[in-house]
Amino acid sequence: MFKNQPKGLYVLALANTGERFGYYTMLAILLLFLQAKFAFTTATAGFIYSTFLALVYFMPMLGGMIADKWNFQKTVTLGIIVMFLGYLIMAIPTPTGATSSMVIMFAALLLISCGTGLFKGNLQVMVGDLYNNPRYSEKRDVAFSLFYMAINIGAMFAPSVTEALCNHALQSNGLFYNPALPGLCNALIAGEIDPAKLATLSELAGGLQGDTLLEWCRNYMDTISTGYSYAFAVACGSMILSFLIYKLGASTYTGISDSKADTHNGSTSVATPELTKEQTRSRIVALLLVFTVVIFFWMVFHQNGATLTKFAQQFTETSASGWTRIGFNVWALATIVVGVYSAFSLFQSKTTKARAVSGAVLVASCIGLYLFYNATGTVEGIQPQIYQQFNPFYVVALTPFSVALFTWLGNRKKEPSAPRKIGYGMIVAGVAFGIMAIVSATAGLGTAPEDGVSATLVSPNLLIGVYLILTFAELLLSPMGISFVSKVAPPKYKGAMMGCWFGATAIGNYLVVIPTLLWVHIPVWTLWLILLVVCLISAAFIFSIMKKLEAATADVPAADPVDSIEEEAI
């Protein structure tokens, strides 16, 4: 998997790891930050969160146009600089709840989304252009799996950093984290707290009453907001690291994507057969239909930073014991990852020395995991954003299995088509939310409270398991998406179709707001049931036109499948 790859892949992947670490550090706490800093409702915070996500995936369309007219390498550099400025502004302490603070925050989020647009898609173009060389062309799919894995390495460590910095800020002021406190404190500050909940707040604050309690609440919210600002400062540092890796490793991608001519018309490009008008039309229709389904996948998948984070805050226990507790130690998770890769290396190595090294690393990983288990007591005060480390951990740990499985199926001509994988992905995502619905209903979880936490809490294992299932869905859909578009899109419309892929992702991210609008208005099990239905309807739709999709997206399309596709779409 790692052998005979161009050096530029590792430089660009590491540069992306630094950038993604900063991005996911910010994304892990964005919803919580909005509610802590400005006392926004879940609906309002969810609207801002989903709008930002939509911008992040819409801007690469514009960023690609700029790079096409200017220069890909320079556009990526500019993107890093713009993102750094955005995180720097977010890191500046500003008055809690002030209108000026809100304006500054919106400006910072706009800078981050614009910088991401300049960076994200164009760096992927550079990675792809490394494989225009016939020497590496057959390794393109594996390369993008490695690149996707690098993204998730950065994402895996981000939530733990935010938790550590938030705890540091609180402990420095003699305070502690409790998921009920942000909502209760904001309710008291706004003068809208229920008398029964006021008693709970007073108890959590050590028996304080009246103006003293009010001042304590203001101090608590200022402190937790400061902790989040520390995390934004770390994101600034990660952008500096990303910039240094990108620039110091420039010799490994010299001549790659340094002009629009080099990107599309290099001597190593492979000529693509001309498609007929009917073939072009059928492929475009097929892609647009697939994009429609993709919209709803991202709508449900990106609940991880929205309603699933709120579920972690308001309906999930804040302590973990047994083997569950090591899941909240990111270094234990990293040890598991090392063990997985050393095990694969052990079986794939061709020399005795390599097998011996891999075996030693595997044994060391097992010992390390055992030590982590014994050294870690019951974990208390788990913060809701920490659950977001499980999805990237699963992606990194499962990537070798995914690559091996699809390679094995491909060698036997049994690998599912990309549309079929997307359909399976929607079913798997539906299973995840079906489990959430069943457990929520069985546990008697009602409607989420406006502030504070539910009287009934569920085990952390629920979210840990659901994130695993959602990761299976993601691995069926996300890494395959861009490769699918680049393969199927008619040559004359590759740019437009790739833009539509990002556009569909942007729309899906914007629709993330819908469940947040319903969060405090319907029982949570009903909300998960709605998301389950969305997944199943999407899967049913794509499977209902599967034969036509596969015919339209085949290397040699059927006689004229587009009419049938359009009839079934109606």
N, C-alpha and C positions, 0 to 999 in steps of 0.2 A: 504493500500500500504506500509506503514511504519511499521505496526505491526508485531511482532513475527519474526523479522529478526535477524540473528546472529550479535553480536556487532562488529565482525570483518569486516562486510560489511561496516559499517560507518567509521571505521578507515582507511581501504584500499581506500574507496571512497574519503575521505578527503585528504589522501596523494596524490591521483591522481588529485584532484582538484588543489592542490598547484602546482604540476608538469605541469598540463595543462595550468594553468594561466601563468606560465613562458614561455611555448612553444608558446601559442597564442599571448603573448605580443611580442615575437620575430617575429612570423610569420606575424602579422598584419602590420609590418613596413619593412619586409625584402626586398621586391621589391623596396620600396621607398628609403630605406637605400642604396641599391646597386647603385641606380641612383644618389643619393645625394653624396655619398662618392666617387664613382669612375666614375661618368658621363657615366655609361653604357647606351646603347640604351635599349629600351623596349625589343627587341628581345634577347639581351645578358643577361639582368637582368632576363628575363623570363626563359631562359635556365638554369641559375644558380638556380633560385627559384624551377623550376620543378625537376631538378636533386636532389636538397636537399630533396624535398618532397618524391621522389622515394626512396632515401636512408633511410629516416625515416621509410618507410613501408617495405623496404627490410630487414633492419637490425633485426627486430623481428624474422625472420627465423633463423638467426645465434644465436640470443640471446636465443631462445628456445632450440637450440642444446646445448648451454653452460649450461643452467639450467638443462637440462636432465642429463648431465654428472656430474654436480656439485651439485647445491643446489638452489632452486627457491628463497628462502628468501634472501640469500646472493647475488644472481645475481641482484635482485631488488635494494638492498642497493648499490652495485657497480654502477648500472645504474644511480642512483641519484647523486653519487659523480662525475661520468664522465660528466654528463650533467652540473653540477655546474661549473666544470672547463671550459667547452665550453662557457657558458654564461659569466663567469668571463673574459675570453679572449676577447669576443666580446665587453665587457664593457670598456676595456682599450682604452683610446683615442689614436689614431694613426694618422699620417699625412694623410690628404685628398689626395686621388689619387695616393699614393705611392705604388710601387710594393711590398714593405715589408708589407704594411698594407693589401694588397690583400692576400698575403701568410698567414698572421696571421688569417685573416678572414676565409679562406678556411679550415685552421686547426681547427678553432673553430667550424665551421659547421660540420666537420667530427666528432669531439668529441660529439657534440649534437646528431647527428644521431646515433652514436654508443651507447651512453648512453640511448637514447630512445629505441633502440633495446633491450638492456638489461632489461629495465624497463617495457615497454608497454605491450607486450604480456604475460610476466611472471606474472605481477600483475593481469591480467585478469584470468590466470590459478589459481592463489591463490583464487580469488573471487569465481570461479567455484567450487573449491575444498571445500569451506565452505559448499556447498550444496550437497556434497556426503553423508552427514548425513541425514538419512531418515526423521528426525524431520523437516528439512528445504527443502527437495528435491522439493516439489511442488511449492516453492517460487522462483525458479531459474530464470524464465523469468522476473518476476517483479523486482528481484534483479538487473538484468542487465539493466533494464530500469532506475532504481534508479542510478546505477553506471554511465550510459550514461548521465543522468541528471547532476550528479556531475561534469563530464567533462565540460559540457557546462556552469555551473556556473562560473568556472574559466575562460573560454573563453569569457564570457559575459563582464567581467570587464576589460579584457586586453586592448582592443582598446582605452578605455577612459583614461587609465593610460598613454599610449603612447602619446595621444594627449595633455594631461595636462603637461607632462614632456617636450615635444617639445615646447609647448607654453612658458613654464617657461624659457627654455634656450634662446628662441628668445627675450622674453620680458626683460630678464636680460641684454641683449645687445642693448636694444632700438629698436628691430626689430619686425616684425609681420609676420604672415603666409599668403601667397598667393599662390595658386596652380600653378600659372604661373611662379613664381620666380625660383624654382629649375631648370627647363629646360632652361629658359632664361639665368640664371647665368652661367650654365655649357656651354651653347653655346658661350657666350662671353669669358669665360675663355679659351675655345678651339679655339677661333678666327674664329668661323663659324656662327656667328649670322647674320640674315637678317637685313638690314638697317631699315626696317619698324618696326621690333620687337625690334631693339635697342632703338628706340624712346619710345616704350612701357616700356621697362626695365628702361630707364632713368627716366620716369615719376613715376614709382613705387618706384624708389630709391630716390625720392625727388628732381629730376632735376640734379643729379650728371652726370658728363661727363668724358670721357677719362680715365686716370690712376686712378683717384679717384673712378670712377664707377667700374673699374676692381677690385680694392682693396675691395670695398664694397661687390662685388659679392663673392669674396673669403672668406671674413668674414662671409657672410650669409651662404655659404655652410658649412664652418667649424662649425658654430653655430648650424645649423639644424642637422648636423651629431653628434654633441655633445649631442643634445637632444635625439637622438635615442640611443646613448650610455648609457644615464641615464636609458632608458627603459630596456636595457640589464642588467644593474645593479639590477633593480627591479626583473628581472627574476632570478638572483642569489639569492636574498632574498627569493623568493618563493620556490626555491629548498631547502634552509635551513629549511623553515617551513615544507615542505613536508617530509624531513628527520626526523624532530623532531616528527611529527605526527606518522610516520611509526614506529619509534623506541619506543616512549613512549606508543604506543598502542599495542606493540608486544604480550602482554598477551592475547589479544582477538583472535589471530590467531596462538597461540602456537600449534605446531604439524601439522599445515597445510602446505603442499608443502615444508617441510624442507628437503626432500630427494626425489629422483625420485621414490623410492618404495612407499612412502607415497602418492605421487601424483596419481599413477595409480593403485596401488594394495592394497589400504587401506581396512580395514575390512568393511567399510560402502559402498564400491562400489557395484553397481548393475550389475549382470551378464548380458551380452549381447548375444542374440542368434546368432549362427554362420550363416553367409550368404553363399549361394551357389556361385560358380564362376560366374554364369550368373548374379545373383543379385549384386555381387560386381562390376562386369564390368559395368553394366547398371548404377549404382549409380555414379561411377567415371566419366563415360562419361557425365552424366547429370550435375554433379558438374562443370566439365570443361567447358561445354557449358554456364552454368550460369556465371562462372567467366569471360567468354568472354564479356558478356553483362556488367558485373560490371566494367570492365576496362573502358568502355566508359562513364559510369555514373560518375566515379571519375574524368575523363578527363573534363567533363562539369561542375561538381559541384565545383571543386577546382579552377574554374576561379574567385572565390571570392577574392583571394589574388593576382590575376594576372590581366586579362583584365577588370574585374568588378571594381577593385581598380583603374585602369587607367581611366575607364569611369567616376568614381566618381571624379577623379582629373581633367580630361580634358573636360568633357561634362556635369557636374552637378553643379547647383548653390551652392554657399558656404553659403547660408543663409536659415533659416527656420523660419516660423511663424505659428500661429494657433496651433492646436493640434499637428502638425508635430514637433514643437520645443521640446516638452517634450521627444520625442524619442531620442534626443541627450543628454539627462540627464540619465546616467546609474542608478542613484538612483531612478528616476521615474520609470524606467523599472523594477527595483527590487521591488518597491512598487506594481506594477501590478502583479508580480509573487506571492508576498505574498497574495495579494487579491484573486488570482486564487486558491491557495492551501487552503486558509481559507474557501472559498466558497465550495470547495469539502469536506473539513472536516465538515462543517456545515451540509451538507446533509448526510454524512456517519457516523457521530458520533452517538453513542448509548445511551449516558447519557445526561441529561439536562445540567450538568456542562460543559461538553465538547462542546456541541452546543452553550452555552452561550459564552464561550471563543472564539470559532471560529467566532461567530457573531460579537463579539467586535473587533476582529482583522480585519474582513472584513470591518466594518464601519470605523475603523481607517485608513485602506488602502485607502478607497474612499476619506476620508478627506485629507489624505496625498497627493493623486494624484491631488486633487483640488488645494491644496496649491502650489504644484509644478507648476501647470498650471499658477496660478496667479503671482507666484514669478519669473517666467522665461519670459524674454522679447524675442524679436527676436534674434535668435542665429546667430552669424556671424562667419566667418572664419572657417567653418567646414572643417576638414582635411579628406582626402579620406579614411584613415584606419578605421575611426570611424564607417563606415557602416558595418564593419565586426562584430559589436556587436549584430546586429539584428538577425542573424541566431542562435547563441546560446541562445539569449533571447527567440526566438520563440520555440526552442527545450525545454527549461526549462518550459515555460508557457504551452506548448501544450502536454507535456508528460502525465499529468493526463487524458486528453481527449483521447489520443492515447491508454493508458492502458485500460481505461474504455470501449472504442469502441471495441477493439479487444477482451476483456474479454466478453463483451456482445455478440459479434458475435460467439465467441468460445463456449459459453454456449448453443447457438442455432445451433451449428454445421454448421455455415455459414461463418466462418472466412476464407478469401482467403488463398491459399497455398503460401509458400514463393516465388516460381517462379512467381506466379501471382502478388504478391505484388511488386516484382522487375519490372515486366512489367508495372504495373500501375505507379511506381515511375519514369520510363523513360518517360512515357507520360506526367506526371506532370512537370518534368524537361523541356520537350519540350515546354510546355505551357509557362513556365517562359521566355525562350529565344525567343519564338514567340512574346510575348508581347514586349520584348526588341527590336526585329526587327521592329515591326509595329510602335512603338513610335519613334524609331530612324529615320525610313524612313519618317514618317509623319512630324517630326520636321525639316527635311531637314539636318540631321547630316551627314556630309561627312566623309572623311578619317581623322583619328586622326593626328594632327600636330606633327612634329618631336619634337618640344618644345613649351612651352606655353600652352594655352587653346583654345578651340573652340570659335568661335564668337557667336555660338548659344548654350545655356545651357538649360537643362531640370530640372524639379522639383526634389528635393530629394525623393518625394513620389514614383517615379518610382522604384528606387533601393530598397526602404523600402518594397514595394509591391512584387517585384521580389524575394527578400530574403525570404519573407513569403512563396511564392509558392515553392521555392527550398527547404525550410524546410519541407513542406508536402512531397516532393519527398524523402528527406533524411529519414524521419520517416517511410516511407514505405520500405526503403531498408536497411539502415545502422544498426539499432539496431537488425534487424532480421537476418543479414548476418551470424554472428558468431554462433548464436544459430542454424541456418539452417545447417551450415557446421557440427557442432558438432552432430546434430541429424542424418544427412543423410550419412555422411562419413562412410565407412566400418570400423569396429573397428581396423583392422590391419593397416589402412591407415589414421587414424584421424590426426596424426601429419603432414603427407605429405599434406593432403587436407587443413588443417589450414594454412600451409605454402604457399600453392597455393593461398588461399584467400588473404593473405598479399602480395603475389607476384603480383596478379592481381591488387590490390590496388596500388602497387608501379608502375606498368606499366601505369596505368591510370594517376597517378600523374605526371609521366614523360611526357606523351602526352599533359599535360597542356601547354607545350611550343609551340605547333602548333599554337593556336590562337595568342600568343604573337609575333610569327614570322610574322604574317599577319597584325599586329595591325596598322602599318603606311602605309600599301600598298593597302588596300581595304576599302571601306566605312564600317562603323561600323555595319550598318544594314545587310550588306552581311555576316559579321562575325557571327552575332547572327543567321542568317538564316542557316549558315553551321552547327552551334551547334544544332539548331532545327532539321535539317535533320538527324544528327548523332543520336539524341535521338529517333526519330521516326523509323529509320531503326532498331535500337537496340530493340525497343519495338515490331516492326513487327516480327523480328526474334524470339524473345522469345515466343511470342504468337503463332507463326506458329508451334512451337514444344511443346506447353504447355501440351497437353494431354499426350504426351510421357514423358515429364519431371515429371509430377505429378504421372504417373504410376511408373516411375523408382525410384522416391524418396519416394514412399509410404512405410508404415511399411511392407506391403506384396506386393512386386513388381509384376507386371504382368508377364505373361509367359516368354517372352523374348523380351522386348521392345527395346533393345539396337540397333538391326538391323534397326528398323524403325527410331530411333533417328539419327543414322549415315547417313541414306539415306536422311533425311530431312535436315541435317546439310550440306550435299554436295550441 
